[in-house]
Amino acid sequence: MIKSFTLLVFLNLFTFSQTTLPEKNFKGHKEAVYGTAQSSNGKWLLSGSADDIAILWDENGEIVKQITGHLRSVNDVAFSPDNIRFITAGSDETFVIWNINGKKIKVVKADKIYVKTVTYSNNGKYILSGGGDNTAKLWTSDGRLIRTFKGHDCTIYQASFSPDDKKIVIASCDNSASIWDLTGKKLKTLNYHSSGVTSASFSPDGQRILTASFDKQVALWSIKGKLLKSFKAHDDEINQAQFSKNGKYILTGGEDGTAKLWRSNGQLVRTFGEINTVEYTCAIFSEDQKFAIVSSINNSINFYRLPELK
């Protein structure tokens, strides 16, 4: 009986260790990786780093292009929905629009201090940015300013579109997030966190909002701004949080060196990485939902196999 129990424990530990080892590792950056994005067709990965460069990778981890258009750190990256262009956002106050072959299309002076977040709308017609001047900005896809969203008192860490592109949600280090329509009308302020809100995004069905914070907490909200659930997700500040495509799971990345997969009810499913081995952890779901793509201790990017997200 004891032998059987010991064998069962060993097999469980063996299985866990196998599933939490990365299947792929992309190496090329010299400093911490701040942002990653995968093209919707899964063929390309884009990363931005404190080493002032972005790297375009193929799906096998080969470097296709080193992007050297920024004078300071590259804080965020994004692909257009049609995978024809991508954007890099930097601490040099700009975001840059590129062709997929790495040819520079336009440099946009987007912030008075630094650009922290950038993303395309789901229809590809707009770009949304935010940063150190405490505002988010809506742009045409070719970089023409449409509107500035003013209402926060601290850096904008993330700004995201709703699935129908009719609303945005903004996360700020003033401890709050806010929901707006595209005309510039503020619809709701989300107040719960006790420290800066680093991440805010809509669920795939557009009915919930996910926020994460320096206070180590994750919060789920109704679209009307009602707090539905909150839980402690990390032992240090949280940098990123994202819904899975089916809305049933959440992936978080924290400054404790780990990324974590959660059910949306707050139940921990799996932990990736090593505690306290890296100062900044960014984490996203792969487009096929089979991997967690996580920055690692040696400034590289790991692909961890996920369990089936049913």
Sequence and secondary structure as in RCSB ss.txt:
>XXXX:A:sequence
MIKSFTLLVFLNLFTFSQTTLPEKNFKGHKEAVYGTAQSSNGKWLLSGSADDIAILWDENGEIVKQITGHLRSVN
DVAFSPDNIRFITAGSDETFVIWNINGKKIKVVKADKIYVKTVTYSNNGKYILSGGGDNTAKLWTSDGRLIRTFK
GHDCTIYQASFSPDDKKIVIASCDNSASIWDLTGKKLKTLNYHSSGVTSASFSPDGQRILTASFDKQVALWSIKG
KLLKSFKAHDDEINQAQFSKNGKYILTGGEDGTAKLWRSNGQLVRTFGEINTVEYTCAIFSEDQKFAIVSSINNS
INFYRLPELK
>XXXX:A:secstr
 HHHHHHHHHHHHHHHHHHTSEEEEE   SS EEEEEE TTSSEEEEEETTS EEEEETTS EEEEE   SS EE
EEEE TTSSEEEEEETTSEEEEEETTS EEEEEE  SS EEEEEE TTSSEEEEEETTSEEEEEETTS EEEEEE
  SS EEEEEE TTSSEEEEEETTSEEEEEETTS EEEEEE  SS EEEEEE TTSSEEEEEETTSEEEEEETTS
 EEEEEE  SS EEEEEE TTSSEEEEEETTSEEEEEETTS EEEEEE TTS S   EEE TTSSEEEEE TTS 
EEEEE     
